[in-house]
């Protein structure tokens, strides 16, 4: 099935692991922010925790995208 084929083009296990972690952080952080929006209606203090944790996760993911772009595959 073509949908499940590896498309990143890298053969380095370390780089693949970093790429996966980047997207987990970004999407997980965005999910935490949205969850904070729902929690804010009932408990503002807990919503702030979700906002902060989600924002930090997204920020770390974006920084890791930049760092990954500077890494080169060992040949």
N, C-alpha and C positions, 0 to 999 in steps of 0.2 A: 504494500500500500504506500503510495507516494507521499501521503500526508505525514506519515511517521518517520520518514527518512531524515537523517542528520543533515542539516542545511548550513551549519556554521562554517564548515570547511576546515576546521582545525582538528588536528590529531592529538594535540596535547591534552592529557586528562586534567591537568591543572587549569588550563585556560577554559576548558568546558565547564569545570566546577565553578570558576569565577563567573562565567556568563550566566549560569543557572542561578547562582546566589544573587546576582544583580537583579534579575527579574523577580525573584522571590521577595527581595527587600522592597522593590518599587511597588509591586502589586499588593503586598502585605501592608505596606505603609499607607497606601491609598485606601485599602479596606478598613484599616484602623481609623483613619480620618472620617470616613463615612459612618462607621460605627459610633464614633464620637458625636456625630450630628444627631443620631438617634438617641443616644444616652443623654444628650444635653437637655432634652425636654424634662427629664426626671431628676438628674443629678449633675449639676454643673461641674463639680469638683472632679468627678470621674471622667467627664467629657474632656476636661483639660488634659488629663493623663493620656487619653486616647489621641488627642490632637498632637501632643508633644511627642509621644512614641511614634506615631505615624509619620510626623514631619521629619523626625530624625532618621527613620528608616528610609524614607524617600530620598533624603539628602545624601545618606551614605550610599544608596544605590546609584545616584547620579554621579557622585564622585568616583565610584568604582567603574562606571562606564568610561569616564575620562582616563582613569588609570589603565583599564584594559586596552584602550585605544593606543596607549603608549607601549604596551608590552609586545614583544616579538616572539614568534614561535622559534624554538630551537631547531636547527636543521642538522 
